[in-house]
Amino acid sequence: MSDPDAGVVIVGAGHAGGTAAALLRQYGYAEKITLVGDEPLPPYQRPPLSKAWLKGEADADSLTLKPVSFYEGAQIDLVLGAKVDGLARSARTVRIGDGRTFDYATLILATGARARTLPIAGAELEGVMSLRSAADAETLKAALGPGKRLAVIGGGYIGLEAAASARALGAQVVVIEREAHILARVAKEPLCSFLTDYHRAHGVAFEVAAVVEAFEGRGGHVSGVRLGGGRVVACDCVLVGVGLVRNDELARQAGLECINGVVVDEHARTSDPSVFAIGDVTHRPMPLYDRMFWLESVANALEQARQAAAAIVGRPAPPHEVTWNWSDQYDLKLQFAGLPFDTDDILVRGDPALAKFAVFHLRGDVIRSLEAVNAPAEFMAGRQLIAQQKTISRARLADLSVSMKEVAA
């Protein structure tokens, strides 16, 4: 059996794991904390990888959540560049690749997710990349520049952010999307059309309703993307951005309940009371929408880190939050709140032609989610209204002469 004074072991030193470690100390947890990460860097911010990092405006030091000295001062043992390959729940131990084991009284799984790959010919060619880590971002940045040709597979937010960054660096960009329009799974037509036009105005080309059959290469390096019908889109590098796969293998092997991620309750506790899971790897309750779901965002990482840390030290559970996210593209600040479950209509406030508007997703006269473009007031008040689930006046919401503060009153 493990040492009863083993304390907390956190597997995964990303935004969720790093935040949980810091919060445990902030909440007064006095036992041992061990934070194990498979990257060589201490916990850092991932969202800027597709934006500031690619454009050379950020580096590893500027993106760290805390300086290394913080972990030393807080007596948090950092074990970096180490992949956990074994979890024995009966003995309460985890094992890393070099054979070392760590005892735990409480375990937090913050193993995150990895980029989904395309199982097609040529996927192994040099220059076919994903964007999930600082190392990925550095590799992609080195491949971009004036005259370079980037093909982005997948018209989601990460792909669009990378496209905007690549254009800022002078690269030619084509976005290849299998659906009829970009953001098909996450946004409605007004935002999809606006972003398509905005990117085109900045020189990005689009191939929609396009099936990627293979990557073609020359001398071991990618040289083109072959589409259905045989047409080839020439390129110097490819970014594959077709979603994520949750890193729940460790949990599955250990017999924890998993459904497209590790199943947790409202305290981030798994089916084993001594094991918590937080961040991208989880399948979690969404009380506002009366369902289980998975979220891939900093907001989710922070919320579940608070839930787990509070439960471990015996503090009251933090209030449930309205999930939120953001994206920066060119001079656009996109902000999102809530999820468009069970909606029957949308309402656009503002003017897309002016690049300042918000799309509200409604169920009756209740706001369920929103997408805001350069509209911080709509985002802030809309998030509040989503939390309250109060009936609003559609006419007042659509009227720009009525402030969002008045709409929310």
N, C-alpha and C positions, 0 to 999 in steps of 0.2 A: 504494500500500500504506500501511497505517497506520504510525504512529510506533512503533518497537519499545519505546520507553519509555512507551507510552500507559497501561500499567497495567490496572486493572480498572474496567469500567463496569458498574454494577448498574442494571437497568431495573426499577423498581418499588420505591417507598420505604415498603413496609408492614413488618409484623413480620419477615418473612423477609429482605427486602432490607436493612433497617436492622440486623438482627442480624448478617448476613453482613459488612457493612462494618465493624462494631465488632470482630468476631472476627478479621478479617484483620489489623487493627492489633494486636490482642491477641496474635496468633500471630507477629508480627514482620514482616508484609508492609510493605515500605518504599516501594513504588512508588506511583504516583498512584491514587487511588480517587475515582470520580465516581458519585454516587448520584442517579438521576433519578426523580422521582415526579410523577404527574399531579394530585395534590392539593396545596393550598397549605400543608399542615401537614407538619412533619417526622414520621418514623415514630412511630406511636402504637398503643396497644392497641385492638383492635376488640371483643373480647368484652363489655366493659362498655357498649357502645353501646345494647344492648337492655335493660340493667339500670340501672346507676348513672347513666348519662348521661340516660336518659329521666326518671329520678326526680329529676334535678337534683343528684345527689350527686357528679358528676364533670364535668370540662370538659376542653378541649383540653390545657391546661397539666398537669393531673394525670395525663393518660393518655399523655403522651409517653414513649417508651422512653428517650430521652436528651435533655438540654437542648441547644438549638442550639449553645451554647458547646462542648459535647463535640465536635461535628463540626468546629468551627473549630480546636480544640486538637489534634484527631487528624489534621488536614489531609485531611479528607474533604470533597470539593466537593459541596454540596447544590444540586441544580437542581430546584426545586419548581414546581408548576403547569405542568408541561411534559409533553406526551404524545409518546412516541416513535412515529413513523409510518413509519419505514423502517429496515431492517436489511440491510446489504450484507456478507455473510460473506466474500466474496472480498477486499474492501478492509478488512474488519474495522472498520467504522464503523456508528454508529447516527445517525439523523437525527430531530430533534424538530420539532414543528409550525411553529416560526418559521424553520425552515431551517438552524439550527445543526446541526453534526455533531460527534460525539465519536469519536475513535479508541480502539480497545481492543486490548490484547494478549489479555485474557481477558474474556469477557462472562458476566454472570449475569442470567438472566431470572427475575424475581420479580414477574410481572405479575398474579398472583392470579386472582380470579374476580369475576364480577358477578352480581347478582341476576337470576334468570330472570323474564321478563315473560310475561303472559298475552295471546295474540293474539286478543283478543275486543273486541267493541264497547264503547266507553267507557273503554278503557284509558288514553286520553290526558287524561281529565278531571282537573281539579285536585282534589287530595285522595286520588288513587290513588298510593300510595307503596311504596317498597321500603326496606330497611334494610341498608345495606352500608358506608356512610361516616359520618364525623362530621357532614357536611352533611345526610345523610339523617336521622340521629338528631335533629338540631336541628329539622328541618322537622316530624318526627313529634311531638316533644315539644311544639311550639307548637300542634299540633292537638288535644292531649289536655287533659283537665281535667274537673272535676265536670260531669256531665250530658252530656258528649260521648259519641257512640256510635262505637266502633271495630269494624270488621269485619276479622278476620284471615283471610286466605285461605291455608290450609295449616297443618296441625297438627303441624309439626316443632318442634324445640327453639327456634329463633329466634322463631317465632310465639308459642309458649307463654311464653317469657321476656317478650316485648313485652306479651302479655296480662296477665301478672302485674304488670308495671310500670304499665300503663294502669289496672288496678284500684286500685293504690296511689295513683294520681292522681285517683281518683274517677270515671273514665270507665266507661261500660257497654261490655261486650265480648262479641262472639260470634265463635267460631272455626268456620270453615267448612272441612270436610275431605272430599275426594272418596272416600277409602277408608272402610271400615266402622268404623274407629277411628283415633285419633290415633297418630302415630309408627309408622305401619304398616310402613314400610320399615326402621326402625332399632331397634325394641324389641319384646320379647315381651309377651304379655298381662298378666302381673302388674304390670309397670310402667305399661303403657298404661292399665289400669283404675284403678290408684292415682292417676295424675296427672289423669285425667279427673274422678274423684270429688273430688280435692283442689281443682282449679280450680272445679268447680261449687260447692263449699262456700264459695269466695271470690267467688261471684257471676258466674262466666263461663258463658255459654250455648254449647252446641255444636250444630252442624248437620253430621252425618256422612252418608256415602254421598250427598253432595250435589254436583251438577254446577253449576259457575258458568257461566252462559250469557253474561252481559253485566253491565256496570256502567251504572247509570242515573244521569242527572244533571239538575241544575236550575241554569240560569244559568252553565253551564260547570264546575260543581262537582259532585262525586259526591254522590248522595243515597240510593243503594241498590244492593244486589247482587241481580241477578235469577238465580234458581236454575232448574234444570230443572223444567218444569211451569208456569213462569210466576210462581211466588211470589217476592216481593221482600222482602229483609231491609233495612230502613231503616238508614242510617248517616250519619255526618258525615265519616268518613274511612275509608280502606281500606289495610291493610298486606298486600302480596302477598309471601308467604314460601313459594314453591314450588320452592326449590332454587337452585342456582348454575350458571352457565355459565363454564367455564374460559377465561381470556383468552389463548388460544394462537394468535390470528390472526397476530401478528408472527412467531412461530416457523414457522407453516405457510407463510406467504408467503416465508420465507427457506429453505424446503425441509428444515427439521428434521423428524425423525420425530415424529408426533403420533398418539395414540390416545386421544381424549377427554382431551386434555391433552398436555403435552410429555413424551415418553418419556425417562426417565433411568435410569442404572445406580445401583449402590449408593453411588457417590461423588457423585451428583447431576449427572453429566456426560451431556450429550445426545449425539446421533449425530454432532455436530461436537466434536472433542476440546477446542476452545478456548471452547466455550459450555457453561455450566452452567444448570440451571433448578432452582428451589427453591420450596417452598410450595404453595399451593392449585392452581397451574397445572400441576402435574406428575402424570404417570402413572408410579408408582415401584415398585421391587421391595419385596415384603413377605416377607422370608426366613422368618419364623416360620410363614407360611401357604403358602409355596411358590407364590406368584402375584404378578402385578402388580395394583396397585390405585391409587386416588386417595384422598387424605385431605384433610379441610378442618378444620384445627385449629392452634392455637398450637404444640402439641407437634411436629407435622410441620414447621412453619416453622422451629422451633429446631433440630430434628434435621438437616434438610437444609442449613440454614445452616452447621452444624458440619461436615457432610460436604464441602460445597463449599469452605469456607475451608481445611480440612485438606488437601484435594487440591491446591489452588492453591499453598500454601506448602510442600508436601511432607511434611507431618506424617502419622503413622499414622492410618488411618481410625478414627473413633470407633466404639465398639461399637453394634450395632443395638439399638434400644429397643423396648419394648412401647408401642404408641401409646396415648395417653390424652386425655381431654377432660373438660369439666365443664359444668354448667349450674346457675344460681341462679334459683329461683322461690319467691317468698314467703320462708318460713323454711326452705326445703329446699335442701340442698347435694347436688346429684347429681354423681357422679363415675363415669367410664367408663374401662375399660381393655380393650385387645385388640379383636378383631373376631370376630363369631360365625360364622366360616366353618367348614364341615364339622362342625357340632355335631349331636348326636342327642337331647339332653335339657337341661332346665334344673333348677336346684335353688334354692329360695328359703331364705335364712338370715335369721331375724328375723321381725318382724311388721309387715306393711304398715299395719295398724290403728294402730300406734304411730308411723308415719312414720319407721321406723328398720329398714332391711332391705337385703339385697343379692340380686340375681338372678345366679346363676352359670350360664354356658353351657358345657356339657360335651360332650366326645367321649369316650365311655367314662367313665373316672375321671380324665380330664385336663381342667383348666380352660382354655378357649380365650378367653373374654372374660367381663366382668362389668359390672353396673350397680349402683351403690351409692347408697342414699338415706340421708343423715345417718349414714353408716356408714364413717368414715375408716379404721378398722382393717381392715375387709373389703377396702376399696379397696387399701390399701398392701400387705397380705399377698397379696391376690389377684393384683395386678400382678406381684409376685415369682414366684408360682406359675405364672402364664402364661409368664413368661420361661423358667422352668426346665422347663416341660412335664413335670412329675413326676406320677406317680400319687398321688391322695389318697384318703382314706377318705370316702365320701359321708356315712356316718353321723356321723362326727366334724365334718364341715363343716356339717351341719344342726343340730348340737347346740350351742346357745348357751353351755352350761357349759364347752365346750372353746374356749379362746381361739384366735384366728386365728394367733397365734404358734405354738401347739401344732399346729394343723392343718398349718402350713407346715414344721414341724420334720421 
